[in-house]
Amino acid sequence: KRSLGFKCSYNYQAFLNSMLEYIHTNSTVTPNFVLTPEVVHSYVLGSGMERPRTIHSKQSLIRQFGLYMKLQGSDAYVLPRELVKTPKDFTPYIFTKDEIESILYFADRIGPNRNKFINTPFIYPAVIRLLYGCGLRVGEALTLLCNDVDLHNGVITIRNGKNNVSRLVPMSDSLNKYLFYYDSRVQRGTNPYFFPALRGERYSDVTIRNTFRKLLNKAGIGPLMSGSAPRIHDLRYPNLFNIQTF
């Protein structure tokens, strides 16, 4: 996918690894990675309680893998092109002002992680404020390079976002001031990312999402009527700007 110019996020890599592990564990033929109809359909169905969106994602992934295997000359069953339809009735959770203040209260009190990474207490509060204040997606925020964040003019450059569209995103004065403070405290050395992780890498989407769920629990924001919890991307919806694309 990368050689063809497609993105391959941390979440996608984890999803792919999970599928490969399932095939390796459940295949009844030799070699283990010969894709049979049985292992393909059992992977897609999972527990039988999967949501349509999950089934659709699993169908798409294992179908692409089957096509790739056939291109490599391997024997593989390829799912038909018609995938499960996903519902279009998604409704985001809109956080109240009090809930946002509570989330930020606990985010501001995060300490160093188990690796004693000194930047951890600064990164989470800054990421959450950026998502809420500018309507960015998590992946867009975490892939920002220092040169993409113009703190002097209060403008962020998103390069090759969703559907490969780049755009300019303005910041409010209060967010701009906070990011000035963040930038003065964080230690990145030669790391080019605005939100630097260890060893020159960027922060993982999964790490941010997991911490956000813990912040929801501390803030007393429980599961919704559907049984699922608010997502970190729900921070985006009240504050999406009219932004300039290029």
C-alpha positions as CSV (number, residue, x, y, z in Angstrom):
1,K,0.0,0.0,0.0
2,R,2.8,2.4,0.8
3,S,4.6,1.7,-2.4
4,L,1.4,2.7,-4.3
5,G,1.2,6.0,-2.3
6,F,-1.5,5.0,0.1
7,K,-1.3,5.8,3.8
8,C,-0.8,2.9,6.3
9,S,-1.6,4.1,9.8
10,Y,-0.8,2.5,13.1
11,N,-4.4,1.4,13.4
12,Y,-4.4,-0.1,10.0
13,Q,-1.1,-2.0,10.8
14,A,-2.7,-3.4,14.0
15,F,-5.8,-4.4,12.1
16,L,-3.7,-6.1,9.5
17,N,-1.6,-7.9,12.1
18,S,-4.8,-9.2,13.8
19,M,-6.0,-10.6,10.5
20,L,-2.7,-12.3,9.7
21,E,-2.6,-13.9,13.2
22,Y,-6.1,-15.2,12.7
23,I,-5.3,-16.7,9.3
24,H,-2.1,-18.3,10.7
25,T,-3.9,-19.7,13.8
26,N,-7.1,-21.0,12.1
27,S,-5.9,-22.2,8.7
28,T,-6.3,-26.0,8.4
29,V,-4.1,-26.3,5.3
30,T,-0.4,-26.2,4.6
31,P,1.1,-23.6,4.2
32,N,-0.8,-21.7,6.8
33,F,-1.3,-18.6,4.5
34,V,-3.2,-20.3,1.8
35,L,-6.6,-18.5,1.9
36,T,-9.5,-20.9,1.9
37,P,-13.2,-19.9,1.7
38,E,-13.6,-21.4,5.2
39,V,-11.0,-19.3,6.9
40,V,-12.0,-16.2,5.0
41,H,-15.7,-16.4,6.0
42,S,-14.9,-17.4,9.6
43,Y,-12.6,-14.4,10.0
44,V,-15.3,-12.0,8.6
45,L,-18.1,-13.4,10.8
46,G,-16.0,-13.4,13.9
47,S,-18.2,-14.0,17.0
48,G,-21.4,-13.5,15.0
49,M,-22.1,-10.3,16.9
50,E,-20.0,-8.0,14.7
51,R,-21.5,-4.7,13.6
52,P,-22.0,-4.0,9.8
53,R,-19.2,-1.5,9.8
54,T,-16.8,-4.0,11.4
55,I,-17.8,-6.7,9.0
56,H,-17.4,-4.3,6.0
57,S,-13.8,-3.4,7.2
58,K,-12.9,-7.1,7.7
59,Q,-14.3,-8.0,4.3
60,S,-12.4,-5.2,2.6
61,L,-9.1,-6.1,4.3
62,I,-9.1,-9.8,3.6
63,R,-10.4,-9.3,0.1
64,Q,-7.4,-7.0,-0.6
65,F,-5.1,-9.5,0.9
66,G,-6.5,-12.3,-1.2
67,L,-6.0,-10.2,-4.4
68,Y,-2.4,-9.4,-3.3
69,M,-1.7,-13.2,-2.7
70,K,-3.0,-14.1,-6.2
71,L,-0.8,-11.4,-7.7
72,Q,2.1,-13.1,-6.0
73,G,1.1,-16.4,-7.5
74,S,-0.3,-17.9,-4.3
75,D,-3.5,-19.9,-4.1
76,A,-6.1,-17.7,-2.5
77,Y,-9.9,-17.4,-2.2
78,V,-11.0,-13.8,-3.0
79,L,-14.3,-12.5,-1.6
80,P,-16.8,-11.2,-4.1
81,R,-16.7,-7.4,-4.7
82,E,-20.1,-6.8,-3.1
83,L,-19.4,-6.1,0.6
84,V,-21.8,-5.6,3.5
85,K,-23.4,-2.1,3.4
86,T,-22.6,0.2,6.3
87,P,-25.2,2.3,7.9
88,K,-25.3,6.1,7.2
89,D,-27.1,7.1,10.3
90,F,-24.0,7.9,12.5
91,T,-24.6,10.6,15.1
92,P,-21.6,12.1,16.9
93,Y,-21.6,12.7,20.6
94,I,-21.6,16.4,21.4
95,F,-19.7,17.2,24.6
96,T,-21.0,19.9,26.9
97,K,-18.8,22.7,28.0
98,D,-18.6,21.2,31.5
99,E,-17.6,17.8,30.1
100,I,-14.8,19.4,28.0
101,E,-13.6,21.3,31.1
102,S,-13.6,18.1,33.1
103,I,-11.7,16.2,30.4
104,L,-9.1,19.0,30.2
105,Y,-8.8,19.1,34.0
106,F,-7.7,15.5,34.2
107,A,-5.6,15.8,31.0
108,D,-3.6,18.6,32.6
109,R,-2.8,16.3,35.5
110,I,-1.3,13.5,33.5
111,G,2.2,12.6,34.6
112,P,5.2,11.0,32.8
113,N,4.4,7.5,31.4
114,R,6.1,4.3,32.5
115,N,9.1,5.1,30.2
116,K,9.5,8.4,32.2
117,F,9.0,10.2,28.9
118,I,9.2,13.9,30.0
119,N,6.9,15.1,27.2
120,T,3.9,13.0,28.1
121,P,2.3,15.5,30.5
122,F,2.4,18.2,27.8
123,I,1.4,16.2,24.7
124,Y,-2.0,14.9,25.8
125,P,-3.5,18.3,26.9
126,A,-2.2,19.9,23.7
127,V,-3.5,17.2,21.4
128,I,-7.0,17.3,23.0
129,R,-7.1,21.1,22.8
130,L,-6.1,21.0,19.1
131,L,-8.7,18.4,18.2
132,Y,-11.4,20.4,20.0
133,G,-10.3,23.8,18.9
134,C,-9.5,23.1,15.2
135,G,-11.6,20.0,14.3
136,L,-8.6,18.0,13.3
137,R,-8.6,14.2,13.0
138,V,-6.3,12.3,15.4
139,G,-4.0,11.1,12.6
140,E,-3.8,14.6,11.1
141,A,-2.8,16.1,14.4
142,L,-0.1,13.5,15.2
143,T,1.5,13.7,11.8
144,L,2.0,17.4,12.0
145,L,5.6,18.5,11.6
146,C,6.9,21.5,13.4
147,N,7.0,23.4,10.1
148,D,3.3,22.7,9.6
149,V,2.4,24.7,12.8
150,D,2.8,28.4,12.2
151,L,2.4,29.8,15.7
152,H,3.3,33.4,14.7
153,N,0.4,33.6,12.3
154,G,-1.9,31.1,14.1
155,V,-2.3,28.8,11.1
156,I,-1.9,25.0,10.8
157,T,-1.2,23.3,7.4
158,I,-2.7,19.9,7.0
159,R,-0.9,18.1,4.2
160,N,-2.6,15.2,2.3
161,G,-5.5,14.7,4.8
162,K,-8.6,12.6,4.1
163,N,-9.0,12.0,0.3
164,N,-5.5,13.5,-0.1
165,V,-6.9,17.1,0.4
166,S,-4.6,19.6,2.0
167,R,-6.0,22.6,3.9
168,L,-5.2,25.5,6.1
169,V,-6.7,25.6,9.5
170,P,-6.8,28.8,11.6
171,M,-6.4,28.7,15.4
172,S,-8.2,30.8,18.0
173,D,-6.1,33.2,20.0
174,S,-6.4,31.2,23.2
175,L,-5.3,27.9,21.4
176,N,-2.5,29.7,19.7
177,K,-1.3,31.0,23.1
178,Y,-1.5,27.5,24.6
179,L,0.5,25.9,21.8
180,F,3.2,28.6,22.3
181,Y,3.3,27.4,25.9
182,Y,3.4,23.8,24.9
183,D,6.1,24.3,22.3
184,S,8.3,26.1,24.9
185,R,8.0,23.1,27.3
186,V,8.3,20.1,25.1
187,Q,11.7,18.6,24.3
188,R,12.1,17.1,20.9
189,G,15.8,17.3,20.0
190,T,16.0,16.4,16.3
191,N,12.5,14.9,16.2
192,P,10.6,16.7,13.4
193,Y,7.1,16.0,14.7
194,F,5.1,18.7,16.6
195,F,4.0,15.9,19.0
196,P,7.2,13.9,19.3
197,A,7.5,10.4,20.7
198,L,10.7,8.5,21.6
199,R,13.3,7.5,19.0
200,G,12.3,10.2,16.5
201,E,8.8,8.8,16.0
202,R,5.4,10.4,16.3
203,Y,2.8,9.6,18.9
204,S,0.6,6.6,18.1
205,D,-3.1,7.0,17.4
206,V,-3.9,4.0,19.6
207,T,-2.0,5.5,22.6
208,I,-4.0,8.8,22.3
209,R,-7.3,7.0,22.0
210,N,-6.6,4.7,24.9
211,T,-5.7,7.6,27.1
212,F,-8.8,9.6,26.0
213,R,-11.0,6.7,27.2
214,K,-9.3,6.8,30.6
215,L,-9.9,10.5,30.7
216,L,-13.6,10.0,30.0
217,N,-13.9,7.6,32.9
218,K,-12.2,10.0,35.2
219,A,-14.5,12.8,34.0
220,G,-17.5,10.5,34.8
221,I,-18.6,10.3,31.1
222,G,-19.9,6.8,30.7
223,P,-21.2,4.7,27.9
224,L,-24.0,6.0,25.7
225,M,-27.4,4.4,25.2
226,S,-26.0,2.3,22.4
227,G,-23.4,0.8,24.8
228,S,-20.5,2.4,23.1
229,A,-18.4,5.3,24.6
230,P,-17.9,8.7,23.0
231,R,-15.0,8.7,20.6
232,I,-12.1,11.1,20.5
233,H,-13.2,12.2,17.0
234,D,-16.5,13.5,18.6
235,L,-14.4,16.4,19.9
236,R,-14.3,17.7,16.3
237,Y,-17.9,18.3,15.6
238,P,-18.9,21.5,17.5
239,N,-15.9,23.4,16.3
240,L,-15.3,22.6,12.6
241,F,-14.2,25.7,10.8
242,N,-14.8,26.8,7.2
243,I,-11.3,26.1,6.0
244,Q,-9.3,26.9,2.9
245,T,-8.3,23.9,0.9
246,F,-5.5,23.8,-1.7
